[in-house]
Amino acid sequence: MTVQDQTPDREDELDPGEIHNVLRNDRRRRALQRLRESDGPISVDELAEHIASAETGESPPPRDVRKSVYVSLHQTHLPKLDDLDIIDYDQRDQQLELRDRAEEVEVYMEVVSEDDISWSTYYLGVSLLGLLTLVAVRFDLLFVSSFGVGFWAWYFLALFAVSAAYHAYSERNRQLFGS
């Protein structure tokens, strides 16, 4: 096998193992999220400031933390993302931009804002609420028993169906990374 045969062909899709390796690190996930939110290229300094603020909860973050984040981004994380063609990292100009290949990462990366809940948490909550409601009906608790088990079973089935349809619709129409 030649060296060329061992080099991944960037025309092919990313291997799920590569994607999980990329997303295993908080700083790489934060970098991709920040790049997704930007309207164009951003500087490594701006990205380091953003990540350091997120890690410390301080704005501006302490200088030593910002420097540590900058060094780890520059030496490790950004070259890895650039090698996989997920970002375009111009080391000379210190500018970063997402590439089309970043869309492949979306399947594995659920970005949820601080004021929102993930779909998995939502479905878990609906399931628990349905279970508690059916237990309350079974033991004649609260007002729910007046509607009966059949009503509540159909109610939660319909809630799941509508939720799943909305979830599928919103995921299909969402355009990742502003593309």
C-alpha positions in Angstrom: 0.0 0.0 0.0 1.5 3.4 -1.0 1.4 6.5 1.1 -1.2 7.9 -1.3 -3.4 4.9 -0.6 -3.2 5.6 3.2 -4.1 9.3 2.8 -7.9 9.8 3.2 -9.5 11.2 0.0 -11.1 14.4 1.0 -13.6 14.0 -1.7 -15.2 11.2 0.3 -17.4 11.8 3.4 -15.8 12.0 6.8 -15.6 8.8 8.7 -17.9 8.8 11.8 -14.9 8.0 13.9 -13.1 11.1 12.7 -16.2 13.2 13.4 -16.5 11.8 16.9 -12.8 12.4 17.5 -13.3 16.0 16.4 -16.4 16.6 18.6 -14.9 14.9 21.6 -13.1 18.1 22.5 -15.1 21.0 24.0 -12.8 23.6 22.4 -13.3 22.2 18.9 -17.1 22.0 19.4 -17.1 25.6 20.6 -15.0 26.7 17.7 -17.4 25.1 15.2 -20.4 26.6 16.9 -18.8 30.1 16.9 -17.9 29.8 13.3 -21.4 28.7 12.5 -22.7 31.8 14.2 -20.4 34.2 12.3 -21.3 35.9 9.1 -17.9 35.3 7.6 -14.3 34.7 8.5 -13.2 35.4 12.1 -9.8 35.7 13.6 -8.1 33.2 15.8 -7.8 36.0 18.5 -11.6 36.5 18.4 -12.2 32.8 18.6 -9.8 32.4 21.5 -11.5 35.3 23.3 -14.9 33.7 22.8 -13.9 30.3 24.0 -12.0 31.6 27.0 -15.0 33.6 28.0 -17.2 30.6 27.7 -14.8 28.5 29.8 -14.4 31.0 32.6 -17.7 32.8 32.5 -15.8 36.1 32.5 -15.9 38.8 29.9 -13.2 39.7 29.2 -11.5 36.4 30.2 -8.2 36.4 32.1 -5.2 37.0 29.9 -3.5 33.7 30.9 -6.7 31.7 30.0 -7.1 33.5 26.7 -3.4 32.8 25.9 -3.8 29.1 26.8 -6.8 28.8 24.6 -5.1 30.6 21.7 -2.0 28.3 21.9 -4.1 25.1 22.0 -6.3 26.3 19.1 -3.3 27.3 17.0 -1.2 24.2 17.7 -3.8 21.4 17.9 -7.4 22.1 17.3 -7.5 24.3 14.2 -4.9 22.3 12.3 -6.9 19.2 12.9 -10.1 20.8 11.7 -8.2 22.2 8.7 -6.6 18.8 7.8 -10.1 17.3 7.7 -11.3 20.2 5.5 -14.0 21.2 8.0 -12.5 24.7 8.3 -10.3 26.9 6.2 -7.4 28.0 8.5 -5.2 30.6 7.0 -2.2 30.5 9.5 -0.5 33.5 7.8 -3.6 35.8 8.2 -4.9 34.0 11.3 -8.4 33.8 9.8 -10.9 31.0 10.0 -13.9 30.1 8.0 -16.2 27.0 7.8 -16.0 24.9 4.6 -18.8 23.0 3.0 -17.6 19.8 4.7 -18.7 21.2 8.0 -22.2 20.2 7.2 -21.2 16.5 7.6 -20.6 17.2 11.3 -24.2 18.4 11.9 -25.6 14.9 12.2 -23.4 14.4 15.2 -23.7 17.8 16.8 -26.8 19.0 18.5 -26.3 22.7 19.3 -28.8 23.9 21.8 -28.9 27.4 23.1 -28.8 28.1 26.8 -32.5 29.0 26.9 -33.6 25.9 25.0 -33.8 22.2 25.7 -32.6 19.4 23.4 -35.1 17.2 21.6 -33.9 14.2 23.6 -34.7 16.1 26.8 -38.1 17.1 25.4 -39.1 13.6 24.5 -37.9 12.3 27.8 -40.0 14.9 29.6 -43.1 14.1 27.5 -42.6 10.4 28.2 -42.3 10.9 32.0 -45.4 13.2 32.0 -47.4 10.6 30.1 -46.3 7.9 32.5 -47.1 9.9 35.6 -50.5 10.8 34.1 -51.3 7.2 33.4 -50.3 6.2 36.9 -52.5 9.0 38.3 -55.4 7.7 36.3 -54.8 4.2 37.5 -54.8 5.2 41.1 -57.6 7.7 40.7 -55.4 10.7 41.6 -56.1 14.4 40.9 -58.5 15.4 38.2 -56.9 13.3 35.4 -58.9 10.1 36.3 -62.1 11.7 35.1 -60.9 11.5 31.5 -59.9 7.9 31.6 -56.9 5.9 30.4 -58.0 5.8 26.7 -58.2 9.6 26.5 -54.7 10.1 27.9 -53.2 7.3 25.9 -54.5 8.9 22.7 -53.5 12.4 23.9 -49.9 11.4 24.5 -49.7 9.4 21.3 -51.0 12.5 19.4 -48.5 14.7 21.2 -45.6 12.4 20.3 -46.8 12.3 16.6 -47.1 16.1 16.3 -43.8 16.6 18.1 -42.0 14.1 15.9 -43.5 15.6 12.8 -42.4 19.1 13.9 -38.9 17.8 14.8 -38.5 16.2 11.4 -39.8 19.3 9.6 -37.5 21.7 11.5 -34.4 19.5 11.1 -35.0 19.1 7.4 -35.4 22.8 6.9 -32.6 23.9 9.2 -29.6 25.0 7.3 -26.4 24.3 9.2 -23.6 26.7 9.4 -25.5 29.3 7.5 -25.2 27.5 4.1 
